Amino acid sequence: MNQVEDVRVNELPSGSVARVSRLLIGRLRDLGIMEGSLIRVLFSTPNGPAIVETGDGRPIVLDSDAASNLLVTPLSIPQRHRYRHRYGS
């Protein structure tokens, strides 16, 4: 069986959907993020801040400390597309 490991939310690319597995700091509960809830990553930078959208559509801005302390299980990670523009051919 293939187990998916928990990752920090700021390690996921933008557009990813994940389930919250652990909160390492309590102030995330005050923002409405609970264990087991679904979130979508709107923007993230490695080891930096992140913007996530909760299940009810509210965007939440997380500083780098909060984003590093929010562990999630990835459910859907978008494929990166590389477009090559060729002019004149």
Number of C-alpha atoms within 10 A of each C-alpha: 3 4 5 9 9 16 19 19 35 29 17 22 19 18 16 19 22 23 20 22 18 17 19 13 12 12 11 17 11 8 12 11 21 17 14 13 14 20 25 23 22 17 18 22 16 15 15 16 18 26 20 25 18 18 12 8 10 11 15 18 17 21 14 17 14 21 26 22 19 22 22 26 19 22 13 12 14 11 9 7 6 6 6 6 6 6 5 4 3
